[in-house]
Amino acid sequence: MDEEGYAGDLNGLRPVKGVQIGDHMSIDELVSGLRSSAFGAGRLAKAVDIFTAMQTEETTKFMGVAGALVPAGMRTLLAELIRDRYVDVVVTTGANLVHDILEALGEHHYLIESTNTDAHGDRDDVWLRKRGIDRIYDVFVHDEAFARLEEFLHGVFEHMSGRRYSIREFLTAIGENLSDPGSILRSAVERDVPVFCPAIADSMIGLHAWLYKQMGSLEVDAFDDMKELIELFSVAPRAGALILGGGVPKNFIFQAALIAPRPAGKEGLDYALQITTSTPEDGSLSGATLEEAKSWGKISEHAKTVTLYGDATIALPLIVAAVRERLNKATR
């Protein structure tokens, strides 16, 4: 191909440019400088642009939370997103809510220091077990914390007899009994943000609910939430999703987007941002691409989307900090 023909094929394409790091550069300036970068850097910049658009356009914002984000230290940030209405609806795993409640009750998660290792440098989990310590990667929590959780939950359940609850209503009742302003569930109650947990039985909350039902009255309908979630999609002028990880929360959001009646000409999500460490090759939902979701009608063909491959505990704080800074600039 001659030079003229080659140049013609490149019309409209953006060259890759390296980011320049300046003195006193802000987070938003750094992220904006990554727009002409490739790989994860470029995707990070696009993620910030999409999440900003979700805030500035009239959009109902759904957040899916999977993985051990609360034990990892993301609890305060997730609660902040709720309190400041960066998200309007939360769908999460039961485990994250369990660990949120533990913190709200005054318990803590602790970092495992490098001294707690065996001769091969691995953490000795048998040693931890004998001392009543439960490990989550490089974090641990004491068994006693779960005894306190059981006491708290049974105290809440004692005042819930006499009616049937959806899972969302069930979680609201728990949140109403928490006072910690840094709690996800308490923040959701105060800001009237619904929290859904479709796999609640797969958690200590579900386990203690079942145990309580062996001696007391507690009625929770696992299917009632679907109507409420679908209605939230149906009345949304635009719908956007922030997916942290994937799993059940991702599917619960996406299946509602699939069947919810939308305004004329609309189908599925208008925005979708996913942060995941999974890849598509094993067929898992957490690794499934957002483009694949378009084949189902879960995401609009014209939607703004990006999948950022990486650890959400690294990417999410950067995204939120950049978006907050950008929005604050816009309102000055």
C-alpha positions, 0 to 999 in steps of 0.5 A: 500500500502506498503512503497516501492509501495508508494515511487515508485508512487512518483518517479519524483514528486517535494516536496513542499518547503517553500521559504527562505527570505534572506537579500537583496534578489532581486525580481527575487531571491524571485520569483525563490524561489517560484518555489517549492511553490503551489497555487498562489505562484507557478503560479507566478514563472511559469508566470515569467518563461513563460514571460522570455521565450517569450522574449528570444525565437523568439516570437511575443508577444501579450498583451490583456489589460482589466479592469481599469488598467490605472486608477489604475496606470498601465499606465506607466508600460504598456507603458514601456512594449511597449517601451522596446518591451516586447510586440509587439502587443496590444489589449485593451479596449477603456476605458484604451485608454480614460484614457491614453489620459486623462493623456497625456493631463495633467489630473490626476486620484486621490485616494479617501481618506477614509474621503469621506464615508457615515455613513456605511463606503461606498463611497457616490456616490451621493455626488461625482456626485453633485460635478462632480466627477466620481468614478472607485472603489477607484479612481476618475476623474473630469468631466472637464477632459472629456470635455478636451478629447472631445476638443482634439479628435474633433481637431484630427478628423478634420484632418482625413477626406478624407480617410477610417481608420481601428481602428488601423490606427485611434488609430495611428492617435490619438497617433501621436497627443500626446506628453507625453512619458508615454502615451501608444498610443504615445509609440506605435507610436514611437515603431511601435507597433500596438494597436487594440481596437475591441470594440472602440465604447464602450468607450468615444472615440467611443462616440465622434467619433459618435458625430463628424460624425453627423456634419463632415466626419470620416470613420472607418472600424470596420473589417479591423483590423482582416486582419492585426492581422491575418497576424501578427500571420501568420508570427510569428515564435512563438506566445505568449500572455500576457492576463490581465483580459480577455474580448474582448481583450482576445477573439480578440487575441485568435480568430486570433490565431485560424484561422491564417495559421501558419508554418507547424505543428504549431497551435495556441499560443505557450505561454499563460499567463493569470492574472485574478480574474475570475473563470470558473464557470460562463462561462465567457471568462475572467474565461475560462481556457487556457486548454479550449482554447486548445480544440478550437485550439487557444492554441497549445497542447504543449504550455507553459501556466499558469493562475495566479488568482489574481489582475493584479495590484499586479502581473504584476509589480512583473512579469515585475520586475523579468523578467527585472532583469533576462534578465539583468543578462543574458546580463552581 
